[in-house]
């Protein structure tokens, strides 16, 4: 998986911590691993950061945790969080270390973090390590989401540690290098709010504005506008998840980044058959984080952010509460707006009519009636406007009275668009993916990697990076699972 011969050019990390509140970052050195070996290197992401496409000869040491990259000052960061609705006042990065920032050629800043680099002050009873399987899952799903145009953290490197980690059984260990606009979460604000440390809440809010929302800095109500900006980004993010059938699996407040990126790919999954109540996470026994529950949970998490920022919104508590409640109401509108816009794109509609939202929901109802494959149903629909043949070896749209009636309505609606069929179809095929990181294929790639066979991972990675391509090479990755291949439960990597 290494991208050719190594380059001698070194990465340069910067430090952007002067404005962090006290106790936010705790200096912690990575724990060296016995036999670091670079298994995967993300050349595309490296170039985005301004680094060489080919990894340095020292990459396995830098990103395995044995030697700090130039300029690195490793720290573990503190945060709190509601985990399945229960507040925990101190969580923090128990197996992740922030190395520093990279300033990309276009001026954007990114944080570089090692996951699985050993114990930190927040590890509690954990070993601070990561197994290869969850590391590869995060790499695959993050790259898939990025290719789908959904804001996401991404993986830069995977380093095999040369040691086993003990989970249900001994597994090969690995270290993931994760890249994000930042790793500040709703739980980061909760950490200080729970302690009544308003000065630190303000300091963290100021840092967040400077880093992610600089246009708000000179406004009359920067903290209210920060809450609004975070809420709007989350509304758009979760709507995007819903449109590709993504189930985060563990939407705790410590897993919601204020940057608006998808973060923490633990027990995540994608829908095969459509059902809004679908749950994959083995620890979500009550369905709190089911697919259809995600918009409501996002709003709930944002309410916890609002509580943390409340004293900054207005000195008058009643006014502050009224402002926060208004943002929570606005979230519903922003989410609905984003969902409707995405739904129209998926159905090939370039104009807006009052009945479009109901039309989209009626299509989903027709899928749910027969548990049709979510991704393939929308992709098959994309072939209808221009009459492009569907693939005989893949499930087509269900042939049911409900679907037949819906298709008549949809064609009538399309006729009012007065657009060329080939234009409608092209737009739909650029919106409805043919390939996603399907759960059974991710599991197959992980299983093969555990056997020392990385080719399946490489092939799946190449496929999910071209989600809208349904050419011959992509066809095997479009295949839904057989009954025996279905993934019913996913697991955290800790």
Buried (B, 14 or more C-beta within 10 A) or exposed (E): BBBEEBBEEBBBBBBBBEEBBEEBBBEBEBBBBEEBBBBBBBBBBBEBBBBBBBBBEBBBBBBBBBBBBEBBBBBBBBBBBBBBEEEBEBBBBBBBBBBBBBBBEEEEBBBBBBBBBBBBBBBEEEBBBBBBBBBBBBBBBBBBBBBBBBBBBBBBBBBBBBEEBEBEEEBBBBBBBBBBBBBBBBBBBBBBBBBEBBEBBBBBBBBBBEBBBEEBEEEEBBBBBBBBBBBBBBBBBBBBBBBBBBBBBBBBBBBBBBBBBBBBBBBBBBBBBBBEEBBBBEBBEEEBBBBBBBBBBBBBBBBBBBBBBBBBBBEEEEEBBEBBEEBBEBBEEBBBBBBBBBBBBBBBBEEEEEEBBEBBEBBBEBBBBBEBBBBBBBBBBBBBBBEEEBBEEBBBBBEBEBBEEBBEBBEEBBEEBEBEBEBBBBBBBEBBBBBBBBBBBBBBBBEBBBEEEBEBBBBBBEBBBBBBBBEEEBBEBBBBBEEEBEBEEBBBBB
